[in-house]
Amino acid sequence: MMFALFHNFNDVEFWHRIPQRMGRPASQVEIFRMTADSDRYLLDEDFVDPVNTLCASLIGPYDVDFLDARQCRLLAGWLEARLEQPITPRLAEIYRKLDDFARRAVDYNTGVVIEL
């Protein structure tokens, strides 16, 4: 489980619409990894359905999707509002990191790969 922020798409290959991060230097792709099954459960319960509806994405457990800059702008707004509501500390930590990634993806005009 991870989020991958692309700083740029220079020489990046795409599989369908998903940019491939393998072999890309850390200066081009920034990764945030989650390892606990409990993180997957938290995201499945709180994140997947509302974000898929908002962003017209296909995020799901054990799957990969890519949110482009336009979708990241929507995601950042959702995360900002969600972080103002009661939330578990671990989910807040994950959401703060994803919010940072989404906002920077908008600035870079790239996007974020989400792999749950």
N, C-alpha and C positions, 0 to 999 in steps of 0.2 A: 504494500500500500504506500503510495507516494503521490506528491505533487511535484511537477517539473515546470519551472518558469524558464521560458526561452528569452534570452536577452536580445537575440537576433536570429534570423533564419539563414544566415550566410552558409552556403554549402550544406544545408540540412535537407535530407531526403524525407519525403512524406509517404506514409502508407495510407492510402485513401486520403483522408484529410488530417491525419494525425502525424505531427512531426516526430521523427525518430531521434531519440536522445543518445542512443548507444554510439560510442566513439566520439562524442562531442566533448570538448574541454569544459572544465568547470567555469571558465570565464564566459561560456556561451549558454550553459544550462545549469540552473541552480535547483538542487533536489532537496525536498523535505520528506523524510521517510517516517512512516508509522509502522510499527511491528505488532502491536498487540491486537488480538482478535476483538478485544473490547472496543478499540478505536473503530473498527469496521462496524460493530454493532451500533455505536453512538452515531456514526455518520449515516448508516442505513435508516435509523429511526428518525433522525432530526433533519438531515440534509438532502438526501437523494430526491425524494418526491418534490419538495418545494423548488429546489434548484432546477430540476429537469423541466418542471412546468414553466418557470420563469425564463430560463435560458434556451428552451427547446433543445435540450441536450439528452444524452442517453447514458448518463452516469449510473452505474449499478455495481453491486458487489461482484468481485472477481472480473471486472470489466474495465476498459480504458476508454476515455473520451477526451476530446480536446475542446477547450473553450477559447475562442478567439478574443481579440481585444474588445469587440462589441459585447460579447457575452460576459467578459470579465468586468466590464463596467456595470452590468446588471448584477452580477454576483457580488461585487464590492458593496453596492447599495444594500443588498439583502443581508450580507454579513454584518455591516454596520448596524442595521436595525436589530438583527438577531443578537448581537453582542450587548445590546442595551436591555435585553430581557434576562430573566433568570436562566442560568446555564451551568452545567457542571464545569469545574475547573479545567479538566482535560479537554473538553470540547471547546472551551474558550481559548485554550492554548492553540489548538488546531485551527480554529477559525481566525485567530489573530494572524497566524502565519499565512493562511490562505488569503486573507484580506490584503496583506502586504504583497503577496505574489500577484494577486488580481490587479491591484492598483499599479504596480510596476509594469505589468503586461500591457495595461492601457497606455502608460507613458511610452513604452518601447514599441507599441503597436504590434505586439506578438500574441502571446497567449499562454495558457497553462494546460498541461496534460494532467488529468486526474485519473489515477489508477487505484481502484478500491479492490 
